[in-house]
Amino acid sequence: MKLNEIRDNEGAVKARMRVGRGIGSGKGKTGGRGVKGQTSRAGVAIKGFEGGQMPLHRRLAKRGFNKPFRIVLNEVNLGRIQAAVDAGKLDASTPVTNETLVKAGVCAKPWDGVKILGVGELKEKLAFEVYAASKSAVAAIEKAGGSVKLLRAAAAEETGATASA
């Protein structure tokens, strides 16, 4: 067998039907679109329309659950915070909060708070006031001489609920 002899099996590839190429082709004149009406014209997209009957995608039940009061957090790694401190965007003397991270450009939007994750190395002594922090992040912050104040625990104490990690 040679490279120039390689080909598909007989009948494996069917030629494309060329519509609107005369009555002898079998798909001439109207080109398989029928006669008149909306779908005989160009630019028609009636994807979910079922002639006025309630479409299938509206008849079926919605799936899953969307929590109405869910909390959306910015997740920030320690490496990003250290890079912001090195670049002079974050001041080591002030506490690191949601607002300061947004102001420094570390987070795009404030959302509901910040969760600090432990990826990366922290060299500065920083005080954090954040909604949540992972165990590895808390360990790295305390190792660098900083402190972490969790706002989630404070909010839970105010409402009387117990805070769970």
C-alpha positions in Angstrom: 0.0 0.0 0.0 1.3 3.4 -1.0 0.2 6.9 0.2 -1.1 7.8 -3.2 -3.3 4.7 -3.2 -5.2 5.6 0.1 -8.9 6.3 -0.5 -12.2 5.9 1.2 -14.3 2.7 0.8 -16.6 2.7 -2.1 -19.8 4.6 -1.2 -18.4 6.0 2.1 -18.7 9.6 0.9 -21.9 10.7 -0.7 -21.9 13.7 -3.0 -23.6 16.8 -1.6 -27.1 17.5 -3.0 -27.0 20.7 -5.1 -30.5 22.2 -4.8 -32.1 24.6 -7.3 -30.1 23.3 -10.3 -33.0 22.4 -12.7 -35.9 20.0 -12.7 -33.7 17.1 -13.9 -31.8 17.1 -10.6 -34.8 16.1 -8.5 -34.3 19.2 -6.3 -34.9 21.9 -8.8 -37.4 24.8 -8.9 -38.3 25.2 -5.2 -35.2 23.5 -4.0 -36.9 21.2 -1.4 -38.5 24.1 0.4 -42.1 23.4 -0.7 -44.3 26.1 -2.1 -44.9 29.6 -0.7 -45.1 30.3 3.0 -42.6 31.5 5.7 -40.2 28.7 5.5 -39.8 28.9 1.7 -38.2 32.3 2.2 -34.6 33.0 3.2 -33.7 34.0 6.8 -36.3 32.0 8.7 -35.5 30.7 12.2 -38.5 29.2 14.0 -36.5 27.0 16.3 -38.7 26.4 19.2 -42.0 27.3 17.6 -44.6 24.5 17.4 -47.5 26.2 15.6 -48.9 27.9 18.7 -48.8 24.8 20.8 -46.9 25.3 24.1 -43.3 24.5 23.1 -41.5 21.5 24.6 -38.9 23.6 26.3 -41.7 25.5 28.2 -43.7 22.4 28.9 -40.9 20.7 30.8 -40.2 21.5 34.4 -37.2 23.7 35.3 -34.3 21.8 36.7 -32.0 22.5 39.6 -32.3 25.2 42.3 -31.2 28.8 42.2 -30.5 29.9 45.7 -32.3 33.3 46.1 -29.9 34.7 48.7 -26.6 33.1 47.6 -23.4 34.7 48.5 -21.0 35.5 45.6 -17.4 35.8 46.7 -14.2 37.0 45.0 -11.6 34.3 45.4 -8.1 35.7 45.7 -4.8 33.9 46.1 -2.1 35.1 48.4 0.3 35.4 45.4 -2.0 38.0 43.8 -2.1 40.0 47.0 1.7 39.9 47.4 2.1 41.0 43.7 -0.2 44.0 44.5 1.9 44.9 47.6 5.1 44.6 45.5 3.6 46.8 42.8 2.6 49.4 45.4 -1.1 49.1 44.8 -1.8 47.8 48.4 -0.6 49.5 51.5 0.8 47.1 54.1 -0.1 49.4 57.0 -3.9 49.4 56.3 -6.1 46.3 56.7 -6.8 44.4 53.5 -10.6 44.5 52.9 -12.9 43.9 50.0 -12.9 47.6 49.2 -9.1 47.9 49.2 -8.7 44.9 46.9 -11.1 46.4 44.4 -9.4 49.7 44.6 -6.0 48.1 44.0 -7.4 46.3 41.0 -7.0 42.8 42.5 -10.8 42.2 42.3 -12.9 43.5 39.5 -16.1 43.9 41.4 -16.8 43.9 45.2 -19.6 41.3 45.1 -20.5 40.1 48.6 -17.0 39.7 50.0 -13.6 38.1 49.5 -12.3 34.6 50.3 -8.5 34.3 50.6 -7.0 31.2 49.2 -3.5 29.9 50.1 -1.9 29.6 46.6 1.3 31.6 46.5 3.7 33.1 49.1 3.0 36.0 51.4 6.1 37.9 52.6 4.4 41.0 54.1 2.8 41.4 57.5 -0.8 42.2 56.6 -4.0 42.4 58.5 -7.0 40.9 56.7 -10.6 41.7 57.2 -12.4 39.3 54.8 -15.5 37.2 54.6 -13.6 33.9 54.5 -10.2 32.3 54.2 -8.9 28.8 53.7 -7.0 27.0 56.4 -3.8 27.2 54.3 -4.2 30.9 53.7 -4.7 31.6 57.4 -1.6 29.5 58.3 0.5 31.4 55.7 -0.8 34.8 56.8 0.0 34.0 60.5 3.4 32.6 59.5 4.2 36.0 57.9 3.2 37.7 61.1 -0.2 39.0 59.9 -3.7 38.5 61.2 -7.1 37.4 59.8 -10.5 38.7 61.0 -13.3 36.7 59.4 -16.4 38.7 58.8 -18.5 35.6 58.2 -18.0 34.5 61.8 -18.9 38.1 63.0 -22.1 38.1 60.9 -23.1 34.7 62.2 -22.7 35.8 65.8 -24.9 38.9 65.2 -27.7 36.7 63.8 -27.2 34.0 66.4 -26.4 31.3 63.8 -23.3 29.1 64.0 -20.6 29.7 61.4 -19.4 26.6 59.6 -16.3 26.5 57.4 
